[in-house]
Amino acid sequence: MNSQEKNDKAVRQALIFAIHLTPSMYAKLSEIFEEIQFLIRNLAKSLPKTGIGCYLFNCGAKNNQRLEMDYGIYQVLELGDIDIQQLKRITSLLDDNEYEDELTGECPKTFKKVFPMLNKDPVQNYAQQLSRLISQCAREFNKNYTSKKVFLFTDCDKPYNGNNGDLRLIVSRLNMFNSEGTDARFIPFLLPGPSGDSDLSEFNEVLGVRQESNLMNNKFKSSARQINISDIRQNVGRYSEIKRMAYNCSLELNGIYMSVKGYAMFKPLQMRTAQEFYEDDIVYRVVTKTKKLRESSGREVEPSDLRRVVGIGDHGSPDFQCIDFPPALMKKIHDFNEKEKPILRVLGFRKIEHFNPAYTIGTPTLMVPDSQGVYTKSDRTFATLYQSMVRKKSMAVVWGIPTRVKAPGLYYLIPTHSALGFKTTTENYPDGLAMIPLPFKDDIRSLPEYLTNQYNPTEIILPNPLEPILKKLTEDKFEPFENPKLTYAFDYMELNALQEVDPYLNPETEPESFSKQRKVNDIDQTVSKCKKLRKKIRGDEELQQQFRDVNAELIRTANAETIHAAETEPAAKKKKVERITDAIVRSACQDVKLFKNIKVAQLKDYLDSKPPGLVKRSGKLKGDLIDSVKDYYENHLKDED
């Protein structure tokens, strides 16, 4: 696969809303359509390449004649990248459902009239309609999407009504989801029906059989969920996020093994290679093979001609060398003498109070149990470890190799439970272990010598003056606010596309430019938050002093940087100044006549070479500079005589 093909296969998600029409579902269509409307508006700003589709089944409405749809399947939105036409369609349906004719007092385009039911008894043809809907989704998924999800909304909990033949029919259709070898999930949401709570057993049986039919790779872990109509946004939002898996490996603790996996919460998405695909009623395992070609001829290199070597020096430089160790030793070197890879081993535990974020490197990953891993009952083992760490308020120190191509590293495993007193800026942050990389000694860069000559760096690090400032200014709960310009632009396009009037415009009382600016100001929260922050700082004298201390340290560092830059400037660009020493200054202060032989540039250079906090300057004239030198002599050099 070349680079262009990889770009074409970037992570793109497809979300299909499949709605089962029943007599009691019409009252819930508004909330479902509003959720689709909400997703379109928000994903258009962040992930515009996301595909959105919406289909009704058990629907008697006729599709456009050019659409080849199965009987009973009605296309509300064809699966495709987000665009303004989708927003128009959903908005029009919502408006028409509430429109009331002024003459007759009736609503001519309610959901019940626009989308009549095919069969008033939803159980009677449920399996046939659901299998047709799944087939339609599978056909739509042949488009260029790499992550695919179907959200099924229904309040009927009998997809096959105890008929094993219908059960096999639905399962065979679900197998079609992976015909292209990409990730697909079928997620049923059961809404409360007329009788109250739903029975999830038949849906879980459908999904369970689908899992058992794939003995190669048990990757379908979906399960039916019963939700209230008010919880649609929360549940769909959670499932519509693309998971960022960083690794899956084994975690060992005193001879106890468990399978774990980690999610990269703060890294860009990457498409993962498909692990299986379905064709001709058979689930196939995907196997990849890499070939190495000779640079000169392009012919394949035989495995026996390959050698693993260790490179020393900069690649491409004349001093670069490749050392060919014996194969057994080379394997031992690359495996880091670890028989099992990838593996993480717990070395011990520390109290969580010893954790210092300043002494970590890289971005953390969220570790959770892997129920589909090598070791059984990993969920229970991991939960026991997690609960014990939370109860004892401890963190684990781990050594290991999380992926086969990664070098060994040290990590902290820290529980994310809110009971430990740590708060995150993410609402409903999942429980798990935050795996945070720790630096080796050679990973820590030392301060340059020109800084360490000026002051002791430990004076800055211990105590860290930024720590109390961050604690005081950190909000208990961070609530992100929208980009005002971006929000205004998308709102403007939406109003024009839907041919609606902007409520902010009032041409009779103010110019249009004033109305637009007033709208942006109402959206923008930056100014108000800055004023709130400034007021908080001004009302806390201790906090102001902490800011002054940090500013003083930054000025000291900046001054040292300036001096270093001047000293290292090429000779052709700077004037040569013969530097005077402390001995010359002592002699001049004891005999002031000697100051006549010292130039202004030499006095400035001498004062600039001293730490800023130790020098008091009173002016730029030579007499002022001499007074500053004398003051420095009296306070810092005279005692050494």
Salt bridges, closest charged atoms under 4 A:
GLU35 OE1 - ARG233 NE 3.03
ASP70 OD2 - ARG139 NH2 3.26
GLU78 OE2 - LYS143 NZ 3.36
ASP81 OD1 - ARG12 NH2 2.59
GLU140 OE1 - LYS143 NZ 3.01
ASP155 OD2 - LYS28 NZ 3.07
ASP199 OD2 - LYS158 NZ 3.88
GLU252 OE1 - ARG345 NH1 3.48
GLU276 OE2 - ARG210 NH2 3.81
ASP305 OD2 - ARG294 NH2 3.44
ASP335 OD2 - LYS331 NZ 2.74
ASP335 OD1 - LYS341 NZ 3.92
GLU338 OE2 - ARG345 NH2 2.48
GLU427 OE2 - LYS477 NZ 3.71
GLU467 OE2 - LYS471 NZ 3.70
GLU482 OE2 - LYS45 NZ 3.95
ASP491 OD2 - LYS519 NZ 2.24
GLU494 OE2 - ARG41 NH2 2.42
ASP502 OD2 - LYS519 NZ 3.06
GLU510 OE2 - ARG518 NH2 2.70
GLU512 OE2 - LYS516 NZ 3.31
ASP540 OD2 - LYS472 NZ 3.53
GLU541 OE2 - ARG548 NH2 3.05
GLU542 OE1 - LYS472 NZ 3.41
GLU553 OE1 - ARG556 NH1 3.70
GLU567 OE2 - ARG579 NH2 3.58
ASP582 OD1 - LYS610 NZ 3.28
ASP605 OD2 - ARG579 NE 2.77
ASP608 OD1 - ARG617 NH2 2.19
GLU634 OE1 - LYS638 NZ 3.46
GLU640 OE1 - ARG586 NH2 3.03
ASP641 OD1 - ARG586 NE 2.72
